[in-house]
Amino acid sequence: MSGGAMAAAAARPNPALANLALALGLAALAALWLGPLVPMSRTAFSPHMLLHLGVVVVASPLLGLSLAVRLRPFGGFRDALSWCLLAGAFEMLAIWGWHIPLLHDAAGRSGWLFALEQASFLAGGLALWTAIGLAREGAPAGAAAIALFFTFSHMTLFGLVLTLAPRLIYDPDLCRGAFGLDRLADQQFGGVLMAVGGGLPYLLGTAWCCWVFLTQRRQSPRRQVLTRHPE
């Protein structure tokens, strides 16, 4: 099978896989929100980051891509780029906004603000990954690559900020350390999780979308020639 055929097959909707992704996404959310990470994240930073990343890079892609299969894909690069970047900006606003010390500390003390924070992470992730799924073919895949690289960049940047911070950014009562780490080391570990676990999936997604875009683009002139001059 040629690269173009593989890219086309990968982009083609598969209802069975979409249903499996939906089930796995819902199971992931249940495990995250009903498991031990929720109480741990109220008193330590790295469990908070594990919970956050579980929502945005595990559950959200599964749910968003399964939803996108049921919707009509974007037809052109311009529309795809607008929607993908808008969704990426919304996710960035949710992530950076809730990690402002004032809001992060407030969510750690308030149950309903904590629930709103988690819902915001899910909404941002769903918006982005659904848009990426709708840009799964041809020229729109290039737009998806741009949006994913944008997300990779800001996730990695924020992770580096946390990793390199010389002192605690958040309230010490909410960052008591976990997994045998002291307060500052736990915050730095959370930064590493953000930079690597939060950045790598988006970088891999960028590479995948670039491959789909380039392989299908190379096939387009050949299809046009065959259409005009059938063998």
Protein Blocks (a to p, Z undefined) as FASTA:
>chain_A
ZZklmmmmmmpccfklmmmmmmmmmmmmmmmmmmmklmmmmmpfklmmmmmmmmmmmmmm
mmmmmmmmmpccdfbfklmmmmmmmmmmmmmmmmmmmmgmklmmmmmmpmklmmmmmmmm
mmmmmmmmmmmmmmmgcjllmmmmmmmmmmmmmmmmmmmmmmmpmbdfbdfklmnogehi
afklmmmmmmmmmmmmmmmmmmmmmmmmmmmmmmmmmmmmmmmmmmmmcZZ
